[in-house]
Amino acid sequence: MLHNKERLWTINDLAEYLGIPRNTLYAWRAQGYGPKGVRMGKYVRYSPEDVDLWLAQMKASV
């Protein structure tokens, strides 16, 4: 059964979307900064909605 929802993003997807190196995203995650990620076993995935929410919060704080 296919769902009509966007798929979760990998760290590569997120890096490409934000234009930020993967290593920076890994460092941010270790510091508790950046968009909320979901750990799935050894993988971390990002919801596009959570990323957009984080960006909106960043814009509002400027």
C-alpha positions as CSV (number, residue, x, y, z in Angstrom):
1,M,0.0,0.0,0.0
2,L,1.4,3.4,-1.0
3,H,0.9,6.4,1.2
4,N,0.4,9.9,-0.2
5,K,2.9,11.5,2.1
6,E,6.4,12.8,1.5
7,R,9.2,10.4,2.4
8,L,11.5,11.1,5.2
9,W,14.8,12.8,4.3
10,T,18.3,11.3,4.8
11,I,21.2,13.4,6.0
12,N,22.2,13.8,2.4
13,D,18.8,15.1,1.4
14,L,18.9,17.6,4.3
15,A,22.4,18.8,3.4
16,E,21.4,19.3,-0.2
17,Y,18.2,21.1,0.8
18,L,19.9,23.5,3.2
19,G,23.1,23.8,1.2
20,I,25.1,22.8,4.3
21,P,27.9,20.2,4.6
22,R,26.9,16.9,6.1
23,N,29.6,17.2,8.7
24,T,28.1,20.4,9.9
25,L,24.7,18.7,10.3
26,Y,26.3,15.9,12.2
27,A,28.0,18.4,14.5
28,W,24.7,20.3,15.0
29,R,22.9,17.1,15.9
30,A,25.6,16.3,18.5
31,Q,25.1,19.8,20.0
32,G,21.3,19.5,20.0
33,Y,21.0,22.1,17.4
34,G,19.2,22.0,14.0
35,P,16.0,20.4,12.8
36,K,14.6,17.5,14.8
37,G,15.7,14.1,13.5
38,V,14.2,10.7,14.2
39,R,16.5,7.8,15.0
40,M,15.5,4.6,13.2
41,G,18.0,2.0,14.3
42,K,21.4,3.2,13.1
43,Y,19.8,5.8,10.7
44,V,18.5,9.3,11.3
45,R,15.7,10.6,9.2
46,Y,14.2,14.1,9.0
47,S,10.6,15.0,8.3
48,P,10.3,17.8,5.7
49,E,7.6,19.4,7.9
50,D,10.0,19.5,10.9
51,V,12.7,21.0,8.8
52,D,10.3,23.7,7.5
53,L,9.2,24.4,11.1
54,W,12.8,24.7,12.3
55,L,13.5,27.2,9.4
56,A,10.4,29.2,10.3
57,Q,11.6,29.4,13.9
58,M,15.0,30.5,12.7
59,K,13.5,33.3,10.6
60,A,11.3,34.5,13.4
61,S,14.2,34.8,15.8
62,V,16.2,37.1,13.6
